[in-house]
């Protein structure tokens, strides 16, 4: 897999004295957003999709302004964001260079507009006065970003694993072809994962931990994220539900279904999966789970550690609070067979 994706000779971007050949856009960028509460396998799914021909994984773009542009954290290629050749080329194509972007304004706009509590506002094509200017700036900034990513990578489909419902609702305002995949995992496994201490290697010497949530917080987020993504279909955004457990048990079939849903030109462009293993290449993901740095052979194996390690009280709370949604998902999977 090439470091910067594929290029042709119709356009070029000059970065630090070097010319990068890019691809002129012929249509709106296709953006496949992975949604749902974290620790559901979305980072691994994105990386597998990124190895499908015609796909490119961008990571959690929602955090680009804070973690990439401001904090200069590590890209998935293990280079600092400012040193990553792909993101440098995207910044040059989109804005004439990242130095042309007012980082504080970009962060303020994102934090001031993309909030779950503003979803009622985001379902329409309007913004209340306090957020109108920020919304317009963010729309323009992201339109440029996705268009530049399409040109620089040459990908037909950009995979954005931002996961946040409000971000998905906001993306409806952009000039992109948006489709969403809701990634769902057994909520007890999700709650157990969020209770663990996990380092963020991308923070370098600071070695920050990823946030932790109580089982109650995890269940509230898991349920609300799922419901909000299902509701997104009411606003003419195609939404597909993928279960982590199904992905682990039948990775090739799952990837094939997602590729068709995303509008891939051919389902024959999937990565090689020998004996349930995939050889993960270097990907330029701007943010995400620490496993985005893993390169080499990875066994796609169902992680059900929670069944033996999760405290009984936490498991009972998670089971009770998630019962209605688990029953609904089980029924939907049976009907869908």
C-alpha positions, 0 to 999 in steps of 0.5 A: 500500500502506497504511503500517500495513496494513488495519484495521477498527472492532472493536478499537483500540490507543492509542499516544502519544495516537493511536488505531489501529484493529485487527482482533480475532483470529478464529483462530491467526495464520498464520506463513509462515517463510522458512528457509535459509542467508542470501544466498539471496534470502529478503529479496526474496522476503519483500518480494514476498510482503508485497505480496500482499493479505492478507500482511504481512512482519515481517522477521527476528523472531528478531533483534527483541529485539537489533536492534530493542528494544535497539539501536533499529536502523532498521525497513524503513520507515527509521524507528528501531524505537522510532519506527516506527508499526507496531512501536509499535502491535504493542508496545502491543497485545502488552505494553502498550508495549515499555517493559514488556518486560525487554530483557535478559531477552528477549535472554537467553531467545532466545540461551539457547533458540534454538540449533541445538545445542538442536534435539533438545530443541526437537523435543519439548514439554519443556525441560531444567531450565536452559532451562525457564523461559526457554523458557516466557517466550519462548513467551508473549512470541512468542505475544503478538507474533504475535497482536498483529502479526495484529491491528495489520496485519490480515493473514491471513498473517505472513511471518517471514524469520528463516531459522534452523532452531532458530527454526523448531523452536521456533515449533512450540511456539507457538499459531500455524499454522506453515508453512515455505518453504526458500529454496535458492540455488546454494551457490556463489553463496551462498558468494561473496556471504558473502565480500563486504563489505556494510554494514548501513545500519540501524546508522546512524553505527556503520556495521557490516558484515554478517558474512563467512564462509569458503567452508567455513563457508558450505558447512557452514551451507548444507548443515546449514540445508537438511537441518534444514529438510527434517527439520522436515517429520518433525515435522508442519510443512508445508515447501515448497522454493523455488529462488532461480533458479526465483523469478527466472525465473518470479516470478509462478508461484513467488509463486502456488505459495507463496500457495497453500501458505501458505493464501491465500484467493485466488491473484489477490491477487498483486502486479503483475509487469510485464516481471519488474519489481515496484514495491517499497513501504515495508515494516516489516521489523525486520531483514534484508538491506540491500535491505529499504530499497529502494523503487521499481521493481526488476527481478527478475533472476538474479544469477550474478555468482559465475560470473565473479567467484568465485576458482577455488579457492573455487568448486572447494571449494564445488562439491565440498562441495555436490555431493551436495545439488546432485545431490539438488535437481536430481533433485527438480526434474526429478521435480517437473516 
